Amino acid sequence: MVRGSGETFSDEAFAAIRAHPDFRAAVEGLARENLANYAGWSISERWLLSDLGRASLSGAAMMLDALFDGFTPAHLIQSALANRTCSEGRARHYLRRALANGFLTRDDAGTLRLSPRMHDVMGRGIAAMMHAVARLDPGLAHLRDMTRDTPFTRRLATQMGLNTVARRDLFVGPDKPVLLFLGRDGGSRMMEQLIAAQPAGRSRLLERAPVSQRALAQGAFVSRTHVARLLADGEARGLFQAQACGMVVAPDLSEDVERHYALVLEMARVSAHAALTGQD
């Protein structure tokens, strides 16, 4: 069982989760489940989580809805600006599209709430995360069933949102290699394809992946031109090298992707325990 020593979200806690013998398998399982979910969604549903900005706004909307039983546009915009998620203009555009696509509802008083459709999309993402976390903490193994329980899912979303806001410092840093993927449309899905394609018996999380640009584009539902630009930027930074057999990943990128997953899995694990403690 993973137990972070000392302060919550300490270096020791992250080191402990990375040292777990099932850490790599948990990351691979999470990547595959996210890819399967994404492939089954409509274009508008993929839009909710297609890049870091929209995923952060969707998570903030879910947290605000759970915390206050609804929220105003100003609440989400203020949250985005306070957390440096995106500009006010992008937050307003997100709200317009989320309302137009039926992900948010608005009552006569102007209060916004998540629709059942958005709850389903976000809930599937949370379930995938909990399936991964349950592999690392036997005390959370029963969460495979509880992620279908709406009150628990709302408490969990609240805890994850509050922890993210409280430790925003863990996510900052525009030069972090993983942001090459997280900040691009469909980038997370490209990164997950690389993880899922890794050979067995390798010495680090990412080494080489026999994945073509065409496959990356199809799996992320983006154009090949978009993929080519991302790969060119990554090669220019020395993060990977495209070869005829696929992609060879530099140790620096592998290390940062592993750091990223240790962060999100440990944050999800701690949040899950807090959500269980607050159970009625």
C-alpha positions in Angstrom: 0.0 0.0 0.0 1.3 3.5 -0.8 1.6 5.8 2.1 3.1 9.2 1.6 5.4 10.1 4.5 5.5 13.5 6.1 3.6 16.4 4.6 0.7 15.7 2.1 2.0 16.0 -1.5 5.6 15.9 -0.3 8.5 14.8 -2.3 8.5 11.6 -0.2 4.9 10.9 -1.1 5.5 11.2 -4.8 8.6 9.1 -4.5 6.6 6.4 -2.7 4.0 6.2 -5.4 6.6 6.1 -8.2 8.3 3.3 -6.3 5.2 1.1 -6.2 5.7 -2.0 -8.2 2.4 -1.5 -10.1 2.9 2.2 -10.8 3.8 1.7 -14.4 1.0 -0.8 -15.0 -1.4 1.7 -13.4 -0.3 4.5 -15.7 -0.6 2.2 -18.7 -4.1 1.1 -17.6 -5.2 4.7 -17.2 -3.9 5.6 -20.6 -5.8 2.8 -22.3 -9.0 3.5 -20.5 -8.9 7.2 -21.3 -8.2 6.3 -25.0 -11.2 4.0 -25.0 -13.5 6.6 -23.4 -12.3 9.3 -25.9 -12.9 7.1 -28.9 -16.5 6.4 -27.8 -17.5 10.0 -27.2 -19.0 12.4 -29.7 -17.0 15.3 -31.1 -18.5 17.8 -28.6 -17.9 15.4 -25.7 -14.2 15.1 -26.7 -14.0 18.9 -26.8 -14.6 19.1 -23.0 -11.3 17.4 -22.3 -9.3 17.9 -25.5 -6.6 20.1 -24.1 -5.3 21.3 -20.7 -7.3 24.5 -20.7 -10.7 23.0 -21.4 -10.1 20.0 -19.1 -9.2 22.5 -16.3 -12.4 24.5 -17.0 -14.5 21.4 -17.1 -13.0 20.2 -13.8 -13.5 23.7 -12.2 -17.2 23.7 -13.4 -17.7 20.3 -11.8 -16.1 21.4 -8.5 -18.1 24.6 -8.3 -21.3 22.8 -9.1 -20.6 20.3 -6.3 -19.5 22.9 -3.8 -22.3 25.4 -4.3 -25.1 23.5 -6.0 -24.6 25.6 -9.0 -22.5 28.6 -10.0 -22.5 31.8 -12.1 -20.4 32.6 -15.1 -18.4 35.0 -13.0 -17.5 32.2 -10.6 -15.9 30.1 -13.3 -14.2 33.1 -14.9 -12.8 34.2 -11.6 -11.6 30.7 -10.9 -9.9 30.5 -14.3 -8.1 33.8 -13.8 -7.1 33.1 -10.2 -5.6 29.8 -11.2 -4.1 31.1 -14.4 -6.0 28.5 -16.3 -6.8 30.7 -19.3 -7.9 34.2 -20.3 -11.3 35.6 -19.6 -12.1 35.5 -23.3 -11.4 31.8 -23.5 -13.4 31.1 -20.3 -16.4 33.0 -21.8 -16.0 31.0 -25.0 -16.0 27.8 -23.0 -19.2 28.8 -21.3 -21.0 29.6 -24.5 -20.0 26.3 -26.2 -20.8 24.2 -23.1 -24.3 25.8 -22.9 -24.9 25.4 -26.6 -23.8 21.7 -26.5 -26.0 20.9 -23.5 -23.2 20.3 -21.0 -24.4 23.1 -18.8 -27.9 24.2 -17.9 -29.0 27.6 -16.8 -32.1 28.3 -14.7 -34.3 31.5 -14.6 -32.0 33.0 -11.9 -29.0 32.5 -14.1 -27.4 29.7 -12.1 -25.4 27.2 -14.1 -25.3 23.5 -13.3 -23.7 20.4 -15.0 -26.1 18.5 -17.2 -26.4 14.7 -16.8 -24.5 14.4 -20.1 -21.5 16.3 -18.7 -21.7 14.4 -15.4 -21.4 11.2 -17.5 -18.3 12.4 -19.4 -16.5 13.7 -16.3 -17.6 10.7 -14.3 -16.0 8.3 -16.7 -12.7 10.2 -16.5 -12.8 10.1 -12.7 -13.6 6.4 -12.8 -10.6 5.7 -15.0 -8.4 7.6 -12.5 -9.8 5.6 -9.6 -9.3 2.3 -11.3 -5.6 3.3 -11.6 -5.4 4.5 -8.0 -7.0 1.3 -6.7 -4.1 -0.7 -8.1 -1.7 1.4 -5.9 -3.8 1.5 -2.7 -5.7 -1.6 -1.6 -7.7 0.5 0.8 -9.4 2.1 -2.3 -10.1 -1.1 -4.2 -13.8 -0.8 -3.7 -13.9 2.5 -5.5 -14.4 0.5 -8.8 -18.0 0.3 -7.7 -18.4 3.6 -5.9 -17.5 5.7 -8.9 -21.1 5.1 -10.1 -22.4 6.7 -7.0 -23.2 10.3 -7.8 -22.8 11.8 -4.3 -19.4 10.2 -3.9 -18.3 11.3 -7.3 -19.3 14.9 -6.4 -17.4 14.8 -3.2 -14.4 13.3 -4.9 -14.5 16.0 -7.6 -14.7 18.7 -4.9 -11.7 17.2 -3.1 -9.6 16.9 -6.2 -10.5 20.5 -7.2 -9.7 21.9 -3.7 -6.4 20.0 -3.6 -5.4 21.2 -7.1 -6.2 24.8 -6.1 -4.3 24.5 -2.8 -1.2 23.1 -4.5 -1.2 25.0 -7.7 2.5 25.3 -7.3 2.9 21.7 -8.2 1.6 22.3 -11.7 3.3 25.5 -12.7 6.3 25.7 -15.0 5.8 26.5 -18.7 9.1 24.6 -19.5 7.9 21.3 -18.2 8.3 18.8 -21.1 4.9 17.1 -20.5 3.2 20.4 -21.4 4.2 19.9 -25.0 1.3 17.3 -25.1 -1.0 18.6 -22.4 -1.3 22.1 -23.9 -2.2 20.9 -27.4 -5.6 19.9 -28.8 -5.6 16.1 -28.5 -2.1 16.1 -27.0 -3.0 14.1 -24.0 -4.4 11.3 -26.2 -1.2 11.4 -28.2 0.8 11.0 -25.1 -1.4 8.1 -23.9 -0.9 6.4 -27.2 2.8 6.5 -26.7 2.4 5.1 -23.2 0.1 2.3 -24.5 2.5 1.3 -27.3 5.7 0.9 -25.1 7.4 -2.5 -25.3 7.6 -4.8 -22.2 10.8 -5.0 -20.3 11.9 -1.4 -20.8 14.0 0.4 -18.2 11.8 3.6 -18.1 8.2 4.6 -18.6 8.8 5.9 -22.2 11.5 4.6 -24.5 10.3 3.9 -28.0 6.9 3.5 -29.6 6.1 2.0 -33.0 3.4 4.6 -33.7 3.0 6.5 -36.9 1.8 10.1 -37.3 -1.3 8.7 -39.0 -2.1 6.5 -36.0 -1.5 9.4 -33.5 -3.8 11.6 -35.5 -6.5 9.0 -35.7 -6.3 8.2 -32.0 -6.4 11.9 -31.0 -9.0 12.8 -33.6 -6.8 15.6 -35.0 -5.2 16.3 -38.3 -1.9 14.8 -39.4 -0.6 18.3 -39.9 -1.4 19.1 -36.2 0.5 16.0 -35.1 3.5 16.8 -37.4 3.7 20.3 -35.8 3.7 18.8 -32.3 6.4 16.3 -33.2 8.5 18.9 -34.9 8.4 21.1 -31.8 9.3 18.1 -29.6 12.2 17.1 -31.9 13.5 20.7 -31.9 13.6 20.6 -28.1 15.3 17.2 -28.1 12.4 15.4 -26.4 12.1 12.7 -28.9 13.2 11.6 -32.4 10.9 10.3 -35.1 12.3 7.3 -37.0 11.0 4.9 -39.6 10.2 2.4 -36.8 8.3 5.0 -34.8 9.4 7.4 -32.0 12.4 7.3 -29.7 11.7 9.2 -26.5 14.4 11.1 -24.6 15.0 10.3 -20.9 14.0 13.9 -20.0 10.5 13.6 -21.4 10.0 10.1 -19.9 11.1 11.5 -16.5 8.7 14.4 -16.7 5.8 12.3 -17.9 6.4 9.9 -15.0 6.6 12.9 -12.6 3.2 14.1 -14.0 1.5 10.8 -13.4 2.9 10.5 -9.9 1.5 13.9 -9.1 -2.0 13.3 -10.5 -2.3 9.7 -9.1 -1.2 10.8 -5.6 -3.5 13.8 -5.7 -6.4 11.5 -6.7 -5.5 9.0 -4.0 -5.4 11.5 -1.2 -8.6 13.1 -2.5 -10.4 9.7 -2.6 -9.5 9.1 1.0 -10.9 12.5 1.9 -14.1 11.9 0.0 -14.6 8.6 1.8 -14.1 10.3 5.2 -16.8 12.8 4.3 -19.2 10.1 3.4 -22.7 10.4 4.9 
